[in-house]
């Protein structure tokens, strides 16, 4: 009982102090309610009928307020309605300014507010004035999420005019220093949470868009991959199966020269298929980040010469000469396996798009801690409309070489990716009808671990 009286006395004193401080807000004919003996004369209303009548009148206003029914709420406000906020700071509004403040709050938070009354007392201030002291637990809503605001303490003065109770004064506690003038605590909390949720939604939306674009790219790549498997892997096998079937059925009828021609064709198609399959497997591994990367110091000339040995059969069929201009002392820091893939694809492409009796050059020069490796040819060159997108991704369409060799551009994708993995870069220069020159850079030295 003592603590209850202390609570009401405390809020009463705050209300009285505020009323004296800004008493210009109080109309002359109602100032009697806030006189010096106000809190000593007020009495708890015990008549259940009168008490319920006042409570119903107040919650007619408060229900309209929490359900955001603007016109209905206005009908329950006295013309000179005042609202004060007290605590660390003090703010006060009267009449039209109060209505503007409420209008702003409705715009800031248009969704309904749920509430639960935890305590309520009604006191008489005279014949036509009463004081309500209420404690509520509020639940605000922002982006369909509940924001609890418990133990909200409200003091209200109701006056009866023309037989109807209206809200004359509302008072809320304001415990937060950095609140803006005219903002009640729950709305500041609501706006802060709303901003947090909006930022979170924006960030999530950005992530979803990025994931959507990534999935679309992966889906396109998957379709291209299936196209390569269905077309470029299937065709060589058709040749292998067709020529091998002819040999099986007609071996005794064919002379040695024809048998060797068939075997040569089968071997070439097997090599083409193997290279394509190797690139597909390497690409698949790169997409799943399962490629190991162990850079070490490598003699570039030896690595390039070894790769060239495997190209001699293909190059010999077109009488293409592969020459080197790499000083034997040039060292690079590279992963041995990835370097082989880079060199194999670039040299193979140069041979593929060079006419018979053409030339392919592999050269290197060291500059400022980097080795610039160039694979050039005097072949067909690259059309200007294609060269700008040559490293973007492999093509669904077969790109035929000068001897109808098949290709998809997947090898260049791997070269670009693996060069970047070393910290270098891959570029191309080409003139249609004159040849192409691919240059990639690799570090001369390995960083100390």
N, C-alpha and C positions, 0 to 999 in steps of 0.2 A: 504494500500500500504506500509506503514511504517513497519507494522508487518511482511509482506511478505519479505521485504528486510532484516529485522532483522533476520528472520528465515534462509534465504539463507546465510547471512553473518556469522551467528553463525556456521552453519554446514561447511561452507567453511573454517572458522578459525580452526575448529577441524581437518578437513582433512589436512590443511596446516601444523598444528602443528605435526600431526602424521607423515606426509610425511618427515618433517625435522628430526623427532626423529628416524625414522628407514629408512633413505633415501638409505641405502644399498639395499633395496628391489627394488628400482626403477632403471631401465636400463638407461644407459647414453644417449641413443638416444631419450629417452622420458622424461627426467628430465625437459626439457624445459616447459612441461605442468604444472609443479609444482614450477615454479620459484617464486621469491619474489613478482613479480607484477601480479601473477596469478589471484587473485580474484579482482584485480582492473581493469584487462584487459578483463575479461570475459563479454560476452554480450548475452542477451537473444536472441535466434533464433526466428525470427518472420516469416521467409519464411515457409509457411504451407507445401510445398512439402518436403523440406529438413527436417523439424521438424518431419513430419510423417515417413519419411524414417528412421530416427534415433530411433524414438519410436518403430517402427516395428522391427527394428534390436534388440533393447533391449528386447522386449517382446517375440521375438523368443527364446532368451536365457531363459527368466524368465518363459515362458510357459513350456519349456522343464524341467526346474528346478522344478517347482511346480507339474508337471505331473510325475516326477521321471523318465524321459527319459534320462538315463545317457550318452549314446554315442552322442545323439543329443545335449545335453547341453555342452559336451566337445568341440564340433565343434564351439561353439560360444565364447569360452574362449581364450584370448591371452595366448601365451606360458608363459609369465611372470606374469600371473594373480596374483594380490595381494588382500587380504581381511583383513580389519582392523575392530576391535570392540573397541569402545570407550565409555566412560561414567565414572563410578567409577574406573574401571580397564581398561587397554588397552592391546589388543592382536593383533598380526599381523602375516600373513602368506603370503608366496610367492611361486609361481610356483607349484612344485610338492607337497609341503606341503599343499597348498590350495586345490589341487585336492583330497588329502588324507582326509582332513577335510570334504570336501563335500561328499566323498564316505562314510565316517562314518555316516554322517547325513542321507544319503539315506538308509543305513542299519538300523539305529535307527528308522527311521520313513518312511517306504516304501509307505505309502498311499499318494494320491494326496492332495495338498493344494489348497483350494479355496481362491480367493482374489478379492478385489474390490479396484480400484484406487480412492482415494479421492482428490489427487492433484498431479500435475506433471508439472515441468518446465524443459526446455532444454536450456543450455548455450553453446556458442561457446568458446573453449579454444585455438583456432588456426585453421589452415586449415584442419587438420585431427584428431582433438580431440574435444570431447564434454563432458559436465557434465550434468547428469540428477539428479534432486532432486525430490524424489517421497515419497508420503505418502499413505500407503495401510492399509486396514483392512483385516487381514488374518483369515482364519478358518482352524485349524488343525483338524485331525481326529485320534482318538484312540479308538479301540474297538467299532467302529461304532458310537461313540459319538463326537459331535463337541466341539472343544475347541476354543473359540474366542480369538484373539490377535489383538485388534484394535490399530489404530494410530501407525503403524510400519513405522519408518522413514528410508529411504534408500538413499544413495548417490552412484552414479555409474559414472565411467569415461569410455567412449567408444572411441576406436581408429580405424581408417580405415587403413586396410592393404590389398594391392592388390585389392582395390575396394570393400572391405567388412568390415563392422563394427563388431568389437569384443569387448567383455568386458575386460578391462584392470585393472579396480580397482572397488571393491565393499566395501561399508562401512555401518555397521549397528550400531545402538545405543545399549548400553549394560548397563541398569540401575540397574542390580542386582549384589550385591557384591559377593554372594556365588556361582556364576556361574563358571563352570569349564573352563579352558583354551581350546579354540577351540569349545566351545558350544555357539551357538547363543541363545538368550533369548527364542524364540518360541519353540526351540527343548528341552530346559531344562523344559519348561512348559509341553510340550508334553510327555516327559519321566516321569515326576512326575505324571501327570494325568494317564498315561498308567500303572504305578506301582500301583497307587491307585485302578484303575479299576481291575487290575489283582488280587490284594489282595481281593477286594470285590467279584470278581467272584470265587476265591478260597474258601472264607468263605461261599459264597452262595452254592457252589458245596458241601462243607462239610455238610452244613445244609440239602441240598437235599438228600445226601446219608444217613444221619442219619434219616431223615423223611421217606425215602424209606425203610430202615431197620425196622423202627418202624411200618410202615404200613404192611410190610410183616409179622412181628411178630403178629400184630393184626389180620391179615387175617388168619394166621395159627390158632390163638386162636379161632377166630370166627368159623372156620371149625370144630375144636375140640368141641366147645360148641354145635354146631348143631348136631354133632355126638352123644354127650352125651344126648341131648334132644331127638333125634330120637331113640336112642337105650335104654339107661339106664332109661329114664323116661317112655318110651313106654312099656317096658317089665313088670314092676310092675303093670301098669294099666291093661295090658292083664290078669295078674293073678287075680287082684281084680275083673275085669269084668267077667272073666270066672267062678271063684268060687261063686261070688254073683249071677250069672245067674243060676248056678246049684242049689243054695239054693232056689231061687225063684221058679224054676220049680219042685223041688223034695223035698221040705221041709217036707212034710207029710210022705214021704217014708223013710227019713233018721232018724236014731236013734240019741239020744242026743249027744252021743260021736262023731259021724261023723259031726254033725252040729257044735259042739264046735271046732273040728279040722279045718273045713272050715273057721269059724269065726277067729280062731287064725291065720291062713295063711293070711286072708284078712288084719287083723290088722298088722301083721308083714310087709307085702308088703306096706301098707299105711305108716308105720313108716319109712321104707327104702326110699320110695318116698319122704316123707316129709323132711327127712334129706338131701337127694340129692338136692331137690328143694331149701332148705334153704341155702345150700352151693353155689348153682348157683346164687341165689339172692345176697348173701353176696359178692361173687366174682364180680358180675356185679356192685354192689355199689362201691367196691374198685377200679374198673377200671375207674369209673367216679368221684372219689374223693368225694363221697357224704356220706362217713361214718363219723359220728361224733366221736370225740376222747376226752373223759372226764375222765382222770385218777384220781383215788382217793385211799385212803388207804383201803385195803380189807383183811379180815382174810382168808388166803389161804385154811385152812382145811374146813371151812364152804362152800366156793365156790366149792371146789372139791367134797365134799360130796353131794352137791345139784345136780351137774352134774351127779354124779354116780347113783343117784336115778333113773334118766331117762334111764340109761343103764341096770338096773337090769333085765328087761324083756328079752332083747336081750342076756345078759350074762347068765341068768337063763336057757334059752333054750339050752345052750351048757354046763350048769353046771360049768361055769367059775366063780371063786372067784375073786372079786375085793377088794384088801386090801390097807390100807393107812398107811404111816409112815411120817406123817406131824405133827410136834409139833403145838399144838393149838395156841401158842403165835406168830407164824410166820405171819408177815404182809407183804403185797406187795403193790406197787403202780401200779395200772392197771385200764384200762377201763373195767367195769363190764361185758358189753356185749361181748367185744372182748375176754376177758378171758374165758368166757363160750364157745365161739366158739373154742378156742384153746384146752381147756380141753376136750370138747365133741368129737372133731375129733380125738385127740390122743388116748383117751380111747376107742372110737368106733373102731378105726383101730386095737388096741391091741386085743380087743375081736374078731374082724372079722378074724384076722390071727392067732388065737390061737385055738388049738384043744379042743374037749370036755374034761371036767375035768381039764382044764388048769388053769393058774393063771395070774393075772394082778396086778402089784404093782404101786402105785402112792406115790412118796416120795419127800421130799424137804429138803434142807440144806441151811443155810444162810452163805455167805462168802463175807466179805468186802463190805457191802452195797448192795449186790445182792443176790437174792434167786434163787437157782438152783433147778428147778422142773423136776423130771424124771418120765416118764411113761414107764414101762418095762413089758415084757411078756415072756413066755416060749414057744412061738409059732413057726411058720415055719421059721422065719428069712427072710432076704433079700439077694438075689443073689448079688455077688460082682460086677457084670457088671451093676447092676441097682442102687446100693446104691450111687454111685457118682453123679447121675443125678436125685435123688429122689425128689429134691425140684425145679427142673427146670420148670416143667409145668405138667398139668394133661394129661393123656394118652387118645388117641382115643380108645384104646382097653380096654375092661372091665377087671379089675383085680379081680379075684374071691377069696373069703375067703375060710376058711376050710369047711364051710357049704354052699358053692356056693354063698355066698353073693357077690353082685356086688360092684364095686368101680372104680374110675377113677384117683385117686391121687389128685383131686381138693382140698380135705380137707387139705392135707399137704401144698399145695401152699398157702392157706389162713392162715394156722398156721405160716408159715415162714414170710409172709407179715405182719401179725398182731404183731408177736413178734418183728420184726424189727421196727415197728411203736412205740413200747415202748422203743426202744433203746437197746433191748437185742439181743440174738442170739438163733438159734435152730440148734441142731446137732443130729446125729444118730450114734449108734454103733450096729452092728448086725453080727451074725454068722448063716449061713444057717443051719436050722434044730435045732437050739438051742434057738432062740428068738431074740428080738430087744429091744433097749433101746433108747428112744427119750428124750433129755434133753433140756429145754429152760430156759433162764434167764430173770428175771424181777427185776426192782429196788425195794429196801426195802422201800425207802422213796420217796415222791413226791417233786420235786423241788419247791422252794418257788416262787410264782408269784410276 
